Amino acid sequence: GVSKWAVGEFDLPEAEVTDYIDVLYGLKDIKPEMPLTYKKAKRLKDVGWVAMHSDLIDQDRISMYFKSSPFGSFNHSHADQNTFVLRAFGERLAIDSGYYAYGTDWENKYVRQTFAHNGITINGGKGQTINSITAKGKIEEFITHPDFDMVKGDATEAYSGNLKNAERYILYIRPDTFIVIDDLEATNDDGAKYEFWLNGMKDSIKVYDNGTGARLQQGAAVLDAKVQYPEKVTYKYSNIFSGADL
């Protein structure tokens, strides 16, 4: 019922969607139903994704999608455990960067890499292992409530021994506040330098003068990203789209 409602509400290709529903479920005569009683967040346990929304009915909803998957970075999966994307008001704000280019040198050196996603790297960009079924993540905790959601992902295994601990907590306070906490521990006794990556559409990012945050804007949608801790951080910004040679 919700699928049929969405066809009319969001101008989806009716023939494709209804044919799919009819074949898969045999629900040809079902009536459209608005998702008024549905929870606004859902954990997709088997694939390791959590979807969190401000609203399911409003087309201008705010949505965050968080990934920590047991399928590693193998085949069509990338080295992006404990990363997220964020959309608002029909615009892409925090994005997975790059284009689909399966099997190319550029895909392996850029698109699959952790820094092309909104995640954590160490010591100058070293991220999770690519093309590995064992570079896994795991969603360890998830709760949802009408006013807030919380998810915890563990991506330690994806760093293949380069981090002793790599956990990320995201607290979503509806409708428009996300708090991201990274609990990190280096394998090396001397510690490590950590990089927090935030990717946006070209020319959408403006770094604040104090270097502790950035503003991402696409159309009427704005993401105000601020680093709360540590107090002193350095940043690097680029609006040049890299090739395989980076």
Disulfide bonds with the S-S distance in Angstrom:
none
